Amino acid sequence: MVQTRKFDRSKAGIKQALKYNFIDSTIALNLAFFVNAAILILAAATFYKVGMFEVAEIQDAHRFLQPLLGTKWAPILFAVALIAAGQSSTITGTLAGQIIMEGYLNLRIQPWVRRIITRLIAIVPAVIVITVFGEGVTGKLLILSQVILSLQLGFAIIPLIHFVSDKSKMKGFHISKLTQIASWIVASIIVVLNAKLVFDEIKGWLETSENPTLLWFTVVPLAFSFLILLLYIVFKPFVTKLKSNIQNHSPHHLKLQFSKASIYSKKDIAVTVDFSSADEVALNSAFELGGKEANYTLIHVVETVGALVYGDDADDHETSIDEKLLKQYEEMLVEKGFVVSSQLGFGTPDKVIPLIVNKGDFDVLVMGTHGHTGFKDLIFGTTVDKLRHKISIPLLIVKK
């Protein structure tokens, strides 16, 4: 959240941004608390007043709101509030999915595909259960969703504590020892309570089940697997000291094999790179065109959320990683005797690359492709087809 803000990137500027973000979060969370409290109090007062003590389902609340409050707007506004809450959750989930895919998995797919996938994962199970068992199970589904959210808290909080406690990653903005102790105490309480919940539930299932053997071979191993995973993420950072090598945090690779440079025929050559295996073919093809006498410009486009929204003001983790990798490419090629410069763009490649190319004085643009077609084009999108009609110089496309 802080990284996406536009602020002075000095130490004082970062502290100020963190301060204001803390204020924003405090206000937002406390307002959410009072809104939720108001909803519960109002609902309880409305139904309790007329003796309805067992209204626990959404459809019951919707059905009784109009006669109790005397206006048709009551159930309508209730539905609007539910839709608004769902949209808020949808936006949060989609943005989180994009950050995870791009920043951690280095998997970039088209935004509309990502949105469909995340929404289907959320909606399809609920639709199936309601179709099979009827709308009467919606209340139980809501309770189950909250239980699952509670169970996964430990898997989210513990890596977060490790991350914000790491001095090398936080670059001087790591949390204090007191905050670390408080965080671990809270995380431990959450994990212990959830572990007790799981243990009690599984124990009850085993005692009441007509076929406990099935549970012993399905539910119990699954629970132990999650326990092992939890222990792994707790103790792994303590046992293994992470190296500061940049490639530990990025799937990008810098292993390139160069073919023999050919005779000079082009003066200024632009080459797009994405730190994948396609770079080797693209760079070798460019060197065959220009040899060591040509001027080469390496172009890479950052496609993160921050880059799409804030352009060259973006300063998130992925941007810093890509900037360092691009500089390493440049230094490595200069050491091999090539005349190389680099340029970092921000946004979608099919829009940003033409802007960079058309502003520069290039003779040819060389691009490496991954060779996917058909369904993969639909998932990952295409750059070449959209780009080649937007540039005013020849385009050399090479397939890895």
N, C-alpha and C positions, 0 to 999 in steps of 0.2 A: 504493500500500500504506500509506503514511504517512497520507494524507488520510483514509482510512477508520477510523483509530484515534480513540478518544476521549481527547483530551489538551488541556491548556491552550493556547489559541491565541495566547499571547504568544510573543515571540521566544525566550525561554528554554525555553518548553514545546515549541516546534517543534524546537529544537536537541536537546532531550532525546528527542523522538520519533524524530528522524533517527538519533540515537545508538543507540537500542534496535533500530531497524529494521536498522541496519548489523550489529549483533550477531546478530540473528535470521537475516539473510541469510548471514552468514559461517558460522554454525553449520549452517544447512540445507544450504548448498552443499558444505561440507566433509564433512558426513555423507553426502550423496549421492555424493561422490567415493569415500569409503571403501566404501560399499555397492556401487557399480559395480565398484570394484577387487576387492572380495571375491567378487563374482559371477564375474568373469573368472578370478581365480586358482583358485577352487573348480572351475569348469568345466574349466579347462585341466588341473588336477591330476587330476580325476576321469577324464577321457578319455585323457590322456597316459599315465597309470599302466597302462592296459590296451592301449596301443599304437594307440589310435584318434586319429590325428593330423589327420584331414581332416573332422572333424565341424564343419560350418559352418551347417547349417540347423536351424531351430527344431524341425521334425518329427523330425529325427535325434536331437537332444538329448532330446526328450520320450520317444522310443522306447527309448533306451539307459539312461535314468536308473534305471528300476526294476531291471533285471538287474544293473547295475553297483553300485548302492547297497544292493540287497537289501531294499527296502521299496516297497510300492505307493504310499506317501504322497509319495515323491519327485516323480513326474510330476504328482500332484494339486497339491502345493504350488507346483510350477513354473507350473502353469496359473493358480492363484490369484494368484501374483505378477504374471503377465502382465496379468490382469484389473485388478489394483490399479493397475498402471502405466498401463493404458489409461484408467481412470477419472480418475486424476490429470491426464493429458493432456487428457481431455475437459473437466474442470472449468476448467482453465487456458484452453483454447481458447474455451469458451463465455463466460467472464467477459471475456476480451480482446475477443471479438466484440461484447459488450454495451457495453463502454467505447468502442470505435471507433464503433459505430453511434450511440450516444446523444451522446457527447461531441464527436465530430468531424463526423459526418454529420447529426446532429440527426434521426436516423431511429429512431423508437421503435415496435417491433412487440412482439407478445405474446411473453413468455419462452419458451413451449413451441414457438412457431413458429421462434424464433431457434435454439433447441436442435436442432430437426429439421433446419433448413437447414445449420447448422455440422456436424452429424454426417453428413448426407448427402454434403456436399462432401468429407468425409474418407473415408467408407466406400465410396460408390458406385464411384469409380474403381478401388479395390482389389478390390472384388467382381467388377467387369467383367473386369479383367486376370486374376484367378484363375480365373474361369469360362471364359475363352477359352483361357488357356495352362496351366491346371492349378496345383495347389498347389506345384509345384516351383519356381515363380518368386517365392515369398514372400520368400526371402532376397534376391533381386535387388531386389524392391520396397522392402524395408527399407533397403538400401544407397542406392537412388535417393531415398528420402525424406530420408535424412541429407544427401545431396548437395544436394537442393533447399533444405533448411534452412540449409546452409552458404552457398549462393548468396544467400539473402535476408538474411543477417546484415548485410551492408553497408547495405541499404535500411532496416533497423531501427536500427542503431547510429548512423549519421550524423545522421538527424533528432533522435535522442535527445541527441547531443552538442551540436547547435545549440540545442536547447531548454534543457538544463540550464546552458548557458553564457550564456544571455540574462538579463541583470540585471533587465530590466523584468518578465519572466515569473516569474523565481524570487524576486523581491522580497528580495534580499539573501542568498539561500541558493544562489546559483550556485556552480559548481565553480571551484576555483582555477586559475590559469594553468598550474601544474605538472600538475594533473590533466587539463586540456584538452590539453596537449601529449602526455601519455601516452595519452590516449584517441584522439587523431588518429593517433598512431603505430600503435597496435593496430588501429584501423579500416583504416588504409592497408595494413598487412600482410595483413589478412583479404581486402580487396578485390583486392589484387595477386595473391594466391594463387588466389582464385576466378576472376579474369580469366584467369590462366594455365591453370587447369583447363578453363574453357570454350573457350579458344582451342585447346588441344591436342585436346580432344574433337572440336570442329568440324573441325579440320584432319584428324584421323584419319578422320572420317566422309566428308569430301570425297575423300580419297585411296582409300578402300576401297569407296565407294558405286558401284553400277552406274548410278545416275541422279543425278549431282552437280548437274545443273541444278535439280532439284526442291529440293535443299538450299539452293542459292544464292537461290532465291526464297521460301523459307520460314524455315529455321533462321537463316540469316545475317542477314536483315533483323530478325528477332525479337531476335537477340543485340545488334544495333546499337541497336535501340529501347530495350532495357534499359540499355545503356551511356549513351545520351543521358539517360534518366531518372535514372540514378545521378549523372551530371555535374550535372544540374539541381538535385537535392536537395543536392549538395555546395556549389555556388557561388551558388545563388539567395539564401540568407540573407546572404551576404557582399556581393552586388551591390546588393540592394534593402533598404533600411532599412525595417523594418516599422513602420507607424504604430501609435500606442498606442490608436487608436480601438477601442472594444469590439466594433464590428460586424465588424472584421477577424477576430475569433475566434469569431463566432457567426453563424448564418444568420438570426437574428431580425431583424425590421425594426420601425422605429418610425414609418413613414410612414402616418399616418392622416388621413382626410378626414372631417370631422364635418358632419352635416346640422344644420339649424336645430333648436334645442331647442324642445320643445313646452311646453304648460302643465303646471304641477306637479300631479301626482296621486298620486305615491307618495313615502313619506318616506325609507325606507332600502332601497337597491337593491344587491344583490350581483351582480357581473359576473365571470365566469370568463374569463381571458385565457391564451393560450398563445404569444403573440408571433408569430402567423401572420396571414394575410389575413382569417381569420374574426373577428379582434378588431374590425376596423373596423365590421362589421355589428352585432356584439354591443353595442359601445359606443354606436353611433348609436341602436339600438333602446332601450337603457337611457335615453339622454338624451331620447328622445321620450316615454318614460313619466314621467320625473321633472323634466325641465328643469334649470335651474340652482339650484333651491331644494332639491332632494333631496340626500341623503347617499349617496355611492357608495363601495363597497368592492370593490377589485380583488382577485381571488383567483387565484393561480397555484400549481400543484403541481409540485414537483421530483420527477422519476421516475427518478433515477439509481440505480446500485447502492448507493452510500452512503446515499442517502435512503431506499431500501427497507429497508436493514438497520439504520441508525442513527437514522432519523427526523430530528428537528430538531438532533441533534448532528452531522449531516453537514456537511462544510465542503470539498467537492471543488470543482473548477474550474467545473463546470456550475452548481453551487449559487450560487457567487459571481456568475457571469454572469447567471443568472436574477434574483438579488436586485437587481443593479444595473439591469437592464432594467425590472423592476417599479417600482423607485424612479423611473426616468426617465419611465415612463408616468404615475405619480402626479404628478410635478413638471410635466409637460407639460400635463396636464389642469387642474391647479390654476391654472396661468398663464392658461388659457382661461376661468377663472371658475367652475369646478366645485368642489364640496366633495368631495374624494376622499381616501381612505385605502387602504392595501394590506395584504394578508395572504398570507404565503408558507406553503404546506403541503408536507409531505414524505411520499412514498409513492405509492400508486396513486390516481388522481383519483376513481374511483367510490367509494372508501372515505373519502378525506380531505375532499373537498368537502362531503359531508353532515355530517361532524363540525364543520366550520367554520361551515356555514350554520345548523345546529341550535343551536349555542352562541351565535350572534349574534342580534340582534333585527332581522331583515330582513323586508321585506314581500314581496319577490319576488326570484327568482334568474334572471338572464339568461345564456344560454349560446349561443355560436356553434358551429355544426357544420360539418364539412368536406363533408358530403353523401355520403360513401361508404357503400355498402351491399354486401350479398352477400359476395363473396370478400374484399373489402377489410376488411369487418368482421371476418372471420376472421383476417386478417393483423394489422391494427392494433388490433383490439379495439373495444369500444364503451363509452362512458361514460354517455351519456344514459339508455339503457334500464335500466342497473343503478342509476343515481342517483335517478331521479325517484320511486321508491317508498320512498326512504330519507329524504326531506326533508319538512318539515311546512309548507312555504310553496309558493305557486304557482311554476311553472317556465315561463319563456318561452324557447322554442327558436327560434333564427333561423338560417337557412341562408345561407351566403355566396354 
